[in-house]
Amino acid sequence: MRKAFVDRLAAGQLRIANTGAIDAVSADGQWHAHGDGDGRTVLDAPVAALMALATRYQIAPGLHA
């Protein structure tokens, strides 16, 4: 994470929630995924952003095509 992003979170200038939708397709076109944000996950402090990022790194090794 860039320092400017962390600084803005710490100053209360940013509040980010998962309210959008995302579609993803694997490079070979075999796998499709869709997700709709429900707004419950909110990044409003540096530690919240760090925890969200750490969670991704924890599960990433278990993801296989």
C-alpha positions in Angstrom: 0.0 0.0 0.0 1.2 3.4 -0.8 2.0 5.9 2.0 -0.5 8.4 0.6 -3.3 5.8 0.8 -2.5 4.8 4.3 -2.2 8.4 5.4 -5.6 9.3 4.0 -7.2 6.3 5.7 -5.6 7.3 9.0 -6.8 10.9 8.6 -10.4 9.7 8.0 -10.4 11.0 4.4 -11.3 7.6 2.9 -14.0 5.1 3.6 -14.1 2.2 1.2 -16.8 -0.5 1.0 -17.4 -3.4 -1.3 -20.6 -2.2 -3.0 -19.7 -3.0 -6.6 -19.9 -6.1 -8.7 -17.0 -8.0 -10.3 -16.8 -10.6 -13.0 -13.6 -12.6 -13.7 -12.7 -15.1 -16.3 -9.6 -17.3 -16.4 -7.1 -16.7 -19.2 -8.2 -20.0 -20.9 -11.9 -19.1 -20.5 -12.7 -22.2 -18.5 -13.4 -20.5 -15.2 -15.9 -17.7 -14.6 -16.7 -16.0 -11.3 -19.1 -13.2 -10.3 -19.3 -11.4 -7.1 -21.7 -8.7 -5.8 -20.5 -6.5 -2.9 -22.9 -6.2 0.0 -21.3 -3.1 1.6 -20.5 -5.0 4.8 -16.7 -5.0 4.4 -15.5 -1.5 5.1 -11.9 -0.2 5.0 -11.9 2.9 7.1 -8.5 2.6 8.9 -5.0 1.4 8.0 -5.4 -1.7 10.1 -8.6 -2.7 8.2 -6.8 -2.4 4.9 -3.9 -4.4 6.2 -6.2 -7.2 7.5 -8.0 -7.3 4.2 -4.7 -7.6 2.3 -3.3 -10.2 4.7 -6.4 -12.4 4.3 -5.8 -12.5 0.5 -2.3 -13.6 1.0 -3.4 -16.3 3.4 -5.8 -17.9 1.0 -3.8 -17.3 -2.2 -1.6 -20.4 -1.9 -4.6 -22.6 -1.8 -6.1 -21.3 -5.0 -5.5 -23.6 -8.0 -6.8 -23.7 -11.5 
